[in-house]
Amino acid sequence: MIKQSKRQLEIMNILQAQKSCSVIELAEKLGVSDETIRRDIRQLSLSGAAEKIHGGVMLPQSSQEPPFLRRLQEQREEKQRIAKLSAGLVVDGDVLFIDNGSTSCYFARELISHRNLTILTNSTEVARELCSRNNNRVFMAGGEIRADDSSAFGPAAVAFARQFTTQKAFISMGAIHAQKGCLDFDLAEAEFKRAVIPQTENVIVTADHTKFGRAGIVKVCDLAEVDLLITDQMPDRDLVEQLGPDRIKVA
């Protein structure tokens, strides 16, 4: 994999917002020459993160995540099984981080019988599900609320994550690769997850089988930083070897 520079990550962040952009516009936004942008685009194209078009660049169709409501319905039964298995790891009184992934919404619903939980989240859906139940305490990240999934991101959300320590962090991933590790499709989302990981005792990744080997864009963490992967199917041999069978639970 070609290592992406900070400027290339900025290009990907712009593409996440706009889906496509011209070379001239990128050069103006980033304060570099057209030729520099073209070199970046060539590298991003070679890595599969972006697609060259005439006079510009766009996200490849395979890398564009569908809207959140559609994601909730994709692999619904698998996500529900993952959520139920994940809830079995939680005991009353736990301090948890739960992120904004679609599986996290099902997970929050599986926690309705638990008591005295302290929940940290950037998802308004997760917060709404758990804040009024069984003497739970819910802390919600601040920052800009994204329209697609009603979740908070940005510098304020990252600062929020760094204030707390948790016993378990349940984190979804857009892609999991044997060599590249855990990845996502949005720079702000990846930055938020990177802020959470050092603050927890146990990093628990929840992901259905469609995430395995997928072409993610932004690196979140190495597989070595994952304490447990909860999924619906055993991954292929390469990923099992890199992660270790003792760190995988199949729902």
N, C-alpha and C positions, 0 to 999 in steps of 0.2 A: 504493500500500500504506500502511495506517495504521501509523505507527511505534509499536512496542510499548514501554511503559514497563518499568522494572525490576520493578515489582509485577506487571505482566501476564506477564512472563517467569516470575516465581515461580509464578503461577497455572498457566502451561503446564507447569512442572516438576512441580507437584503432580498435574496431570492425567495426565502421563506415567506417574506411579507408581500412580494410583488409577483412571484412565480417566474418572471422573466425580466431582463434588463439589457439595455444597449451598452456597448463598450464605452461610448462617449459619456453616458450618464454615470457609469461606475467610475470612470477616470475622474470625473468632476467630484463625485461624492467622496472618493478616497484620496484625492489630491495627488494622483500619480499619472504617468503618461498612458496613452492608449496602448502602446506596445507592452507596457508592464501588465496591464489588464489582460491583454491577449495571451501573454505567457501564463498568467494565473488560470485563465479559462482553459488553456490547453492541458494544464496539469489536473485541473478539476475534472475535465472530460476524460482524461486517461484513467483517473481513479474511479470513474463512474458516478461521482457526486453531482455532476452537472452535465448539461448537453449543449454543445455549440450550435448556435443558429446564425443565420446571416446577420452580421453586425452586432451580435450580442450573445447572450447565454440564457438558458432556462433550466428549471428543475426537470430532471427526467420524470416521466409520468409514473414510473415504478417507485419513485422516492417521495411522492406526494401523499401524505397520510390523508385518509378520508375524514370528513367532518366527524365530530365527537359522537353525535347521536347515531351515526352509521357504525362507528367503531363499537358502540355498546352492543349492537346487534350481531356483529361479526364474531364467530366462534363463541356465541353466548353460552352454550352449555359447558364448553371447556372452561370458560372464564368463571362460571359459577362453581365448577368443581375445584378450580384453583383457589377461589375465594373461601370455600368451605374448609379446605385443607389448611389454608393459611390461618383461618380463625381458630383452628384447633391448637395453634402454637401460642395463642394469647391466653393469659390468665388474668383474673380480676385484679385491678390495681396497677396493671402495666402502664408504662409510659411509652407511647408509640408515635412514630411518624408514619403518615400515610400520604402518598402523593396523589396526583390528579388523573392517573390513568383510568381507562375504562374498567379494567379488572378491579381497581381500587374502589369503584362505586359498588360493585357486587360484594367486595370484601367488607365494606362498611355496613352493608345490610346484614351480613353474617354475624356482626358483632352486637346485634341489638339485645341479646340476653346477657352480655358481659356488664360488669358493674365497676364503678370507680376507676374508669380508664382516664388517663390524661392523653389527649390526642393533639398532635401538632400536624397541621396540614396546610396546603396552599389551594385546596379544592373547596369551593363553597358547597358542592354537592355532598362531599364527605362530611364537612362541618354540619350541614343541615341534618344529615341522617343521624348524627351521634350526639349533638350538643344538648338535646333535651331528654336524654335517656339515663336512667339508673345512676344518677349522681356522677356522671362523666364531666370532665373539664375539657373544653376544646379551645385551642389557641389557633387563630387563623392568621396566615401570613398577609402582610399588607402589600401594597404595590399596585400596578396596573392590572385590572381584571380582563383576561382575554375573552373575547366574545364567544369563541367556538365552544369552550368547555367551562367557562366561568371560574377560571383559576388564576391565581396571582403569580406574576413573574416580575423580574427586574431587580434593580439594586436593593430596594426595600425588602423584597422577599428573600433575597440572599442574606441580607443582614439579619433578618428574622431567624433564618435557619441556623445561623452561627451563634445565637443566644442560648440555645437549648441543647441538652443532651438527652438521649432516649435509650431505652433498652433494646428496642427493635425498630428498624426502619423497613417498611414494606414499599418497595420502589419498582415501578414498571419500567420496561425498556422497549424502545422501538425496534432494536436489533441486537442480537447476541451472536458473536462470531468467535470461532475457536482461536484465531490468531489476533483479531482486532479488538476483542473484548466486548464490553457493553457500550452501545451507541444509541444515539437518538437522532431526531430529524430537525430539532429546533435548538438554536444556540442558547437562548434564554432558559429553556427547559433543562438543557444539559448543565448549564452553570448552576442552576438551583439544586439539582441532584448532587452535583460535585460538592456543594456546600453542606449538604445533609450527611453525606457518607462518613466524614471524619468524626461526626458528633454522635454516632450511635455505636452501641456495643455489638449489634448484629445487623449486618446488611442482608436483607432478604429480598431477592429479586423475584417478582411474579411475572411470568410471561408464557403465553401459549406457544405451541410448536411453530406457528407461522413466523415467529420472530427469529428462528434459528437460521443463521447464514444469510440473513437479510442485509442489504446494502445500506447501512446507516450512514449518516453524514458527520455527526459530531461525537467525538469520544467522550464517554462519561467516566468509565473506570476500567481497570484491568480485571480479568476474571479472578485474579488472586485476592481482590478486595471484596469479593462476594462470599458471604458465609453460607448461604443456602439459595438454591434456585428451586422455585416451586413452579411446576409446569404440568401439562396434560399428557405429554408423550416424552419418552426417553429420547434425548438428542442423539445425533449421529456419533460415531465412535470418536472422531477428532475432538468434538466439544466435550464429550464425557471424559476423555483422557486429560484434557487441559483443565477441566473444572474438578474432576474427581467424582466417582459415583457416590461417595459418602456425603457430598454436598448437593445432591439432587433428590428432590422428592416429587413423585409423579402422582397426580390426583386421578 
